[in-house]
């Protein structure tokens, strides 16, 4: 693949907000996107969600950022142009792009609709594109993307609340389905009540599950049960509560990205129970063999979802009227939003009003 070329000019002028260095500070940035290709869909971005991984990439926390970084992989909007060979979409359609804009399309994963596990996948921002340029994300005025990686946003879902489903939604929907934790009557625990966690509660309840939220914050109990519909709430550092719930759950979706103990979670699941990690702690987690072996338990992981499953997730969300709880902000508030995100001061996802506040 060609080396990254930050200077190459595409024919269509674009603008957005970018981070230029590890400070992560975002400011106006002019750049360019490619013209609409024969299999491309171009759409005006109306809203873009803010994911915690945006913060990591802006600050180079993972050591692989390439500046400038225009974040954003929860982008939705209205189609303005389609290529001559596009068959699925037309001008005026409501669409979205999640974490991926390309994959090899030929490996076993791609053939199995698991583009998210393709070894040559290209992320929506910060990735080396096919033409050697860097990909730029949704904190910008429009997007051009191969139609295969576009999803349709059902008409009954408001675009602002639908945007975070492109990452937070599919990240929890996919493991519930894949690990068989979607059968009515099952008991599932959700660790962490943030952007991912609150979506896990909503999807699990729509699937007919009993849901227990597990959190370090006792003050989230009312929110979890009365507003989000969880059935129970455990304070993870309350030994009596954790002991009383031992062996009661079929599975757990662990959304926490901070360092935390997995062993107490293994105690909560039944024999053959599953603890699925979807958060990304920066330090390795401790996992002794004994509690896994003695209960024939499984510790698994899951990373977003393929395009087909993402569309399935949106259709399920539309059927059950599921959207994210969002705080809509103007683009010039984005740096303050990042500071608040670091403090978990949002319920539960910031969404940037791109259409009304991003001006050249």
ChimeraX attribute file (.defattr): number of C-alpha atoms within 10 A of each C-alpha:
attribute: neighborCount
match mode: 1-to-1
recipient: residues
	/A:1	8
	/A:2	10
	/A:3	12
	/A:4	17
	/A:5	13
	/A:6	14
	/A:7	10
	/A:8	13
	/A:9	13
	/A:10	13
	/A:11	11
	/A:12	11
	/A:13	14
	/A:14	17
	/A:15	19
	/A:16	24
	/A:17	24
	/A:18	24
	/A:19	21
	/A:20	18
	/A:21	16
	/A:22	15
	/A:23	10
	/A:24	20
	/A:25	17
	/A:26	23
	/A:27	15
	/A:28	17
	/A:29	17
	/A:30	12
	/A:31	18
	/A:32	15
	/A:33	18
	/A:34	16
	/A:35	15
	/A:36	19
	/A:37	17
	/A:38	13
	/A:39	15
	/A:40	24
	/A:41	27
	/A:42	26
	/A:43	26
	/A:44	22
	/A:45	24
	/A:46	25
	/A:47	30
	/A:48	34
	/A:49	33
	/A:50	27
	/A:51	22
	/A:52	16
	/A:53	15
	/A:54	20
	/A:55	18
	/A:56	16
	/A:57	23
	/A:58	26
	/A:59	21
	/A:60	18
	/A:61	13
	/A:62	11
	/A:63	9
	/A:64	12
	/A:65	18
	/A:66	20
	/A:67	18
	/A:68	20
	/A:69	28
	/A:70	30
	/A:71	29
	/A:72	25
	/A:73	29
	/A:74	26
	/A:75	36
	/A:76	32
	/A:77	28
	/A:78	20
	/A:79	22
	/A:80	15
	/A:81	19
	/A:82	24
	/A:83	18
	/A:84	12
	/A:85	11
	/A:86	16
	/A:87	10
	/A:88	13
	/A:89	19
	/A:90	16
	/A:91	13
	/A:92	13
	/A:93	17
	/A:94	20
	/A:95	23
	/A:96	30
	/A:97	31
	/A:98	29
	/A:99	23
	/A:100	23
	/A:101	24
	/A:102	21
	/A:103	22
	/A:104	14
	/A:105	17
	/A:106	11
	/A:107	15
	/A:108	12
	/A:109	17
	/A:110	20
	/A:111	12
	/A:112	12
	/A:113	16
	/A:114	19
	/A:115	28
	/A:116	22
	/A:117	18
	/A:118	20
	/A:119	12
	/A:120	14
	/A:121	20
	/A:122	22
	/A:123	21
	/A:124	27
	/A:125	24
	/A:126	23
	/A:127	22
	/A:128	20
	/A:129	22
	/A:130	15
	/A:131	12
	/A:132	15
	/A:133	20
	/A:134	26
	/A:135	22
	/A:136	25
	/A:137	30
	/A:138	28
	/A:139	31
	/A:140	31
	/A:141	23
	/A:142	25
	/A:143	27
	/A:144	21
	/A:145	22
	/A:146	18
	/A:147	22
	/A:148	17
	/A:149	21
	/A:150	25
	/A:151	22
	/A:152	18
	/A:153	24
	/A:154	19
	/A:155	10
	/A:156	11
	/A:157	18
	/A:158	14
	/A:159	22
	/A:160	24
	/A:161	21
	/A:162	29
	/A:163	33
	/A:164	32
	/A:165	27
	/A:166	28
	/A:167	24
	/A:168	27
	/A:169	29
	/A:170	28
	/A:171	23
	/A:172	31
	/A:173	30
	/A:174	20
	/A:175	24
	/A:176	23
	/A:177	14
	/A:178	10
	/A:179	15
	/A:180	13
	/A:181	23
	/A:182	21
	/A:183	13
	/A:184	13
	/A:185	14
	/A:186	17
	/A:187	21
	/A:188	29
	/A:189	30
	/A:190	29
	/A:191	26
	/A:192	23
	/A:193	26
	/A:194	18
	/A:195	26
	/A:196	30
	/A:197	28
	/A:198	29
	/A:199	27
	/A:200	31
	/A:201	29
	/A:202	23
	/A:203	23
	/A:204	27
	/A:205	21
	/A:206	17
	/A:207	19
	/A:208	14
	/A:209	21
	/A:210	20
	/A:211	26
	/A:212	23
	/A:213	27
	/A:214	27
	/A:215	21
	/A:216	14
	/A:217	13
	/A:218	14
	/A:219	10
	/A:220	16
	/A:221	19
	/A:222	13
	/A:223	14
	/A:224	23
	/A:225	17
	/A:226	10
	/A:227	9
	/A:228	15
	/A:229	17
	/A:230	24
	/A:231	16
	/A:232	14
	/A:233	20
	/A:234	23
	/A:235	18
	/A:236	20
	/A:237	14
	/A:238	11
	/A:239	12
	/A:240	11
	/A:241	13
	/A:242	18
	/A:243	12
	/A:244	11
	/A:245	15
	/A:246	15
	/A:247	17
	/A:248	16
	/A:249	24
	/A:250	21
	/A:251	28
	/A:252	28
	/A:253	31
	/A:254	25
	/A:255	25
	/A:256	20
	/A:257	15
	/A:258	12
	/A:259	14
	/A:260	13
	/A:261	12
	/A:262	16
	/A:263	16
	/A:264	16
	/A:265	22
	/A:266	25
	/A:267	21
	/A:268	24
	/A:269	25
	/A:270	17
	/A:271	19
	/A:272	14
	/A:273	24
	/A:274	27
	/A:275	25
	/A:276	21
	/A:277	22
	/A:278	22
	/A:279	21
	/A:280	14
	/A:281	14
	/A:282	11
	/A:283	10
	/A:284	9
	/A:285	13
	/A:286	11
	/A:287	13
	/A:288	10
	/A:289	9
	/A:290	10
	/A:291	14
	/A:292	19
	/A:293	12
	/A:294	10
	/A:295	16
	/A:296	13
	/A:297	19
	/A:298	17
	/A:299	15
	/A:300	13
	/A:301	15
	/A:302	20
	/A:303	16
	/A:304	25
	/A:305	27
	/A:306	24
	/A:307	24
	/A:308	16
	/A:309	17
	/A:310	25
	/A:311	20
	/A:312	16
	/A:313	21
	/A:314	25
	/A:315	17
	/A:316	17
	/A:317	23
	/A:318	18
	/A:319	13
	/A:320	14
	/A:321	14
	/A:322	21
	/A:323	22
	/A:324	24
	/A:325	20
	/A:326	20
	/A:327	17
	/A:328	17
	/A:329	17
	/A:330	15
	/A:331	25
	/A:332	15
	/A:333	11
	/A:334	20
	/A:335	14
	/A:336	10
	/A:337	21
	/A:338	21
	/A:339	12
	/A:340	13
	/A:341	19
	/A:342	11
	/A:343	9
	/A:344	15
	/A:345	14
	/A:346	16
	/A:347	16
	/A:348	20
	/A:349	26
	/A:350	27
	/A:351	28
	/A:352	30
	/A:353	20
	/A:354	27
	/A:355	18
	/A:356	11
	/A:357	15
	/A:358	20
	/A:359	12
	/A:360	11
